[in-house]
Amino acid sequence: MNTALLLLPDFALILLGVAIRRWMHLGDHFWAGVEKLVYFILFPALLINAIVRTRLDLAAALPLLATAFAAMAGGMALGLLPRVFMKIPALTYASMFQCAYRFNSYIALAVAGMLFGAPGIATMGLIVGAAVPVANLVSVWMLARHGDAGLWRELARNPLIWGTSLGFLLNLAGFVPPAPVQAFLGRLADASIALGLITVGAALRLDGTAGVKGFAVWLVAVKLLALPLVALAVGSCLGLSGLNYQVVVLFAALPTASSAYILAMRMGGDGRSVAWLISATTLGSMLTLPLWAAWLLS
């Protein structure tokens, strides 16, 4: 119960986003602008601010990242399994498949910060920065032959990768930002969590495509239940403990990424089914994430 109460403010912000979208009628243009502000400015500032201020253990980074990648690989394998038993249109399948292993960076950093403070954000930021290009590569490869021309440009311009890389380099160099710079980054970081979670709520949709509900329910179970179990098992085998172990299991338990919908739509896929999966995993994580966190912190 205590863990659920700790995470309640984050989930309340998601529900606030739902309410604002429903009753204030601000329009799609407004929400697109807010999402760009959070994605390109506020979240990179959060990552840089947290990583620069935290002492990183490079020796522990390899098993940490190996566990995160193992969880993602488990999601890919389990996402491929239903293709043997179900008849799903190829493009619909490729669109939905990415929801088995992609993760919501906004919720990731919000939960890590709420439970573990700046060290948690720095650890989660390291995982996110390493996992984002892998998730994008696999998703684009699965979705299209015609869409992979801009893949490397998309990765090179990804602000989460740049924010993580810059913070990591500054940390290794021993750079300590002057007090005004720290305050500036801190203000941006504070704004990023609230606005990021509100935009997650504003994007929720619960009208999926008929005929793929079985596959959709399977992917929800994979994302919220199976992947954390994979991370628990692999992390234990690799000797992870403490903060790194807790953060990587929570990373595996995250709902799927909002950007999966954007990618599916841009590449001519089934955006409607992806939007349903994003919404279902996000709402489901309001129950499962506190349970995983409570187990890890007990």
Helices and strands as residue ranges (DSSP letters): H 2-23, H 28-37, I 38-42, H 43-52, H 58-80, G 81-84, H 90-97, G 98-100, H 105-143, G 148-150, H 151-156, H 159-172, H 179-202, H 213-221, I 222-226, H 227-237, H 242-252, H 259-266, H 271-297
